Amino acid sequence: MICREVQELIHGYVDGELDLVRNLEMERHLRECAECAGVAERLRALRSGLSGSLPYFHPPAGLEGRIRAGLRAGDRPAARAPYFGTRRHWIAIAAALLLAVGGVLEVAYLNQRRGAEILAQEALASHVRSLMASHLTDVPSSDRHTVKPWFNGKLDFSPAVNDFADRGFPLAGGRLDYLDNRPVAALVYQRQKHVINLFVWPAPGESDSGVQRSSQQGYNLLHWTQGHMVYWAVSDLNAAELGTFAALVRGAP
């Protein structure tokens, strides 16, 4: 088994989805190839970290007591004035609504958090794969007037392409990639010996957001939304310099 085949199967291997024969072939290759073994180990650590970092929603203090009080009121004898029957009815409805709203908020928060974590994992995997596969660019060029037209007809949007060579972040080219269940533009920049992958795709209906920062397995990741577009910047560059790069992208015309 060669490295290219391993790259195609490594996610299934880490997730335990391969059959016995393929699994044994993967293990044999990883014992012999330190580079592929390092990628597999980083993916395992990333998967483990994500599975143990999801938040837990804590209900407001006193919620249980209020609900129990409402239920006790509902169990009182029916020989009361009609007003108490109406009040009991609305208490039950209010309790149910309170629980429903809390559940909806919890699910929305978890979905948003989980979605960002999944995208971070996908973006990091794509970055590592581009370095490991020696397929960093489909159009290697420092000329943005060459890189930008190359995407025409290959994507349903036109990414903004800028060269920041005068600020120490020269454009190296671009390629097609796949994130968030859709084709995206991957713009490749360099900072000395470091590679930066900038993933870009449309985000219709989403408002602009500030830069969100995270780090995984020695890599720094920044993402933000601007002008109805999503941006993810990934690199092993230090956080401060990657932040400078993000500021250049956000300030570009």
C-alpha positions in Angstrom: 0.0 0.0 0.0 1.4 3.4 -1.0 1.0 6.8 0.7 -1.6 8.0 -1.7 -3.9 5.0 -0.9 -3.3 5.6 2.8 -4.4 9.2 2.5 -7.7 8.1 1.0 -8.4 5.6 3.8 -6.8 7.2 6.8 -10.1 8.8 8.1 -11.9 5.5 7.8 -9.0 3.7 9.6 -9.0 6.2 12.5 -12.8 5.9 12.8 -12.6 2.0 12.7 -14.7 1.7 9.5 -12.3 -0.4 7.4 -12.6 -4.2 6.9 -10.0 -6.5 8.5 -7.8 -6.8 5.4 -7.6 -3.1 4.8 -7.1 -2.4 8.5 -4.1 -4.8 8.5 -2.6 -3.2 5.4 -3.0 0.2 7.0 -1.2 -0.9 10.2 1.6 -2.4 8.2 2.1 0.8 6.2 1.9 3.0 9.3 4.6 0.9 11.0 6.9 1.6 8.1 6.0 5.2 7.2 6.6 7.8 10.0 4.9 10.6 8.1 1.6 8.8 7.6 1.8 7.4 11.2 2.1 11.0 12.5 -1.0 12.1 10.5 -3.0 9.1 11.9 -1.9 9.9 15.4 -2.9 13.6 15.1 -6.3 12.6 13.7 -6.8 10.2 16.7 -5.9 12.9 19.2 -8.1 15.4 17.4 -11.0 12.9 17.4 -10.5 12.2 21.1 -10.3 15.8 22.0 -13.5 16.7 20.2 -15.5 13.8 21.7 -14.6 14.9 25.2 -15.1 18.7 24.9 -18.8 19.2 24.2 -20.5 21.5 26.7 -23.3 20.5 29.1 -26.4 22.7 29.5 -27.2 23.4 33.2 -30.9 24.5 33.8 -31.5 27.7 35.8 -31.4 27.4 39.6 -34.8 26.7 41.1 -36.4 25.4 37.9 -37.0 21.9 39.3 -38.7 23.3 42.4 -41.0 25.6 40.4 -42.0 22.7 38.1 -42.7 20.4 41.1 -44.7 23.2 42.8 -46.8 23.6 39.7 -47.4 19.8 39.5 -48.4 19.7 43.2 -50.9 22.4 42.5 -52.3 20.4 39.7 -52.9 17.4 42.0 -55.1 19.3 44.4 -58.8 18.3 44.7 -61.1 19.5 42.0 -63.6 21.0 44.5 -62.1 24.5 43.9 -63.5 27.5 42.1 -63.1 27.5 38.4 -60.3 30.1 38.7 -57.9 27.5 40.2 -58.6 25.0 37.4 -57.6 27.7 34.9 -54.5 28.6 36.9 -53.5 24.9 37.1 -53.9 24.6 33.4 -51.6 27.6 32.7 -49.0 26.5 35.2 -48.7 23.2 33.3 -48.5 24.9 30.0 -45.8 27.4 31.3 -43.8 24.5 32.8 -43.9 22.6 29.5 -43.0 25.7 27.5 -40.1 26.5 29.8 -38.7 23.0 29.4 -39.2 23.1 25.6 -37.5 26.5 25.3 -34.6 25.2 27.4 -34.3 22.1 25.3 -34.3 24.1 22.0 -31.7 26.5 23.3 -29.5 23.7 24.4 -29.8 21.8 21.1 -29.1 25.1 19.1 -26.0 25.8 21.2 -24.7 22.3 20.9 -25.4 22.2 17.1 -23.5 25.5 16.6 -20.6 24.4 18.8 -20.4 21.0 17.2 -20.7 22.5 13.7 -17.7 24.7 14.4 -15.7 21.8 15.8 -16.5 19.6 12.8 -15.4 22.3 10.4 -12.2 22.8 12.4 -11.5 19.1 12.1 -12.2 19.1 8.3 -10.1 22.3 7.7 -7.2 20.9 9.6 -7.4 17.5 7.9 -7.5 19.3 4.5 -4.5 21.4 5.4 -2.4 18.4 6.5 -3.6 16.3 3.5 -2.5 19.1 1.1 1.0 19.0 2.6 1.3 15.3 2.8 0.0 14.6 -0.7 2.4 17.1 -2.3 -0.7 18.6 -4.0 -0.7 22.0 -2.5 -1.9 23.9 -5.6 -3.8 23.2 -8.8 -2.7 26.6 -10.1 0.7 27.5 -8.8 1.2 31.2 -9.3 1.9 34.4 -7.3 -0.2 36.4 -9.8 -3.7 36.9 -8.4 -4.8 37.7 -12.0 -3.9 34.2 -12.9 -5.2 32.5 -9.8 -8.6 34.2 -9.6 -9.7 33.4 -13.2 -8.6 29.8 -12.8 -11.6 29.2 -10.4 -14.1 30.4 -13.1 -16.5 27.6 -14.0 -15.1 25.4 -11.2 -17.1 27.0 -8.4 -20.5 28.7 -8.1 -18.8 31.8 -6.7 -15.8 33.9 -7.3 -13.3 34.2 -4.4 -11.4 37.4 -3.7 -7.7 36.7 -4.4 -5.0 39.1 -3.1 -1.3 38.9 -2.9 0.3 40.2 0.3 4.0 39.7 -0.7 4.8 43.3 0.3 3.7 42.4 3.8 5.5 39.1 4.0 2.7 36.8 3.0 3.1 36.0 -0.7 0.4 34.2 -2.7 1.6 30.8 -3.8 -1.5 29.6 -5.8 -4.8 28.0 -5.3 -6.7 24.7 -5.6 -10.2 23.2 -5.2 -11.0 21.6 -1.9 -14.1 20.2 -0.2 -15.4 21.5 3.2 -18.8 21.8 4.8 -20.3 19.4 2.2 -19.4 21.6 -0.7 -16.6 22.6 -3.1 -14.5 25.5 -1.7 -11.6 27.7 -2.8 -8.3 27.0 -1.1 -5.9 29.9 -1.5 -2.3 29.1 -0.5 0.0 31.7 1.0 3.5 31.4 2.5 5.3 33.0 5.4 8.9 32.1 5.1 8.9 28.3 5.5 5.3 28.1 6.7 2.3 27.3 4.5 -1.1 29.0 5.1 -4.3 27.5 3.6 -7.1 30.0 3.4 -10.4 28.2 2.7 -13.3 30.4 1.3 -16.9 29.7 0.5 -20.3 31.5 0.5 -22.4 32.0 3.6 -25.6 33.5 2.3 -27.7 35.1 5.0 -25.0 35.1 7.7 -23.9 38.4 9.2 -20.2 39.4 9.7 -18.5 38.0 12.7 -15.2 38.6 14.5 -12.2 36.2 14.2 -12.6 33.0 16.2 -9.3 31.3 17.3 -8.5 27.7 18.1 -5.6 25.4 18.0 -5.3 21.7 17.3 -2.3 19.4 17.4 0.2 22.2 17.0 -1.7 24.0 14.2 -3.5 27.4 14.6 -6.9 27.9 13.1 -8.8 31.2 12.6 -12.2 31.6 11.1 -14.7 34.4 10.5 -17.6 35.5 8.3 -17.3 38.6 6.2 -19.4 39.9 3.2 -21.5 36.7 3.3 -18.4 34.6 2.9 -16.8 32.1 5.3 -13.0 32.2 5.8 -10.9 29.5 7.5 -7.1 30.1 7.8 -5.0 27.1 8.9 -1.2 26.9 9.5 1.5 25.9 11.8 2.5 29.5 11.9 2.5 31.1 15.3 -0.9 32.6 16.4 0.3 36.2 16.3 1.6 36.1 12.7 -1.5 34.2 11.6 -3.6 36.9 13.2 -1.7 39.5 11.2 -2.4 37.5 8.0 -6.2 37.3 8.9 -6.2 41.1 9.5 -4.7 41.6 6.0 -7.4 39.4 4.4 -10.2 41.2 6.3 -8.9 44.6 5.3 -8.3 43.8 1.7 -10.6 45.5 -0.9 
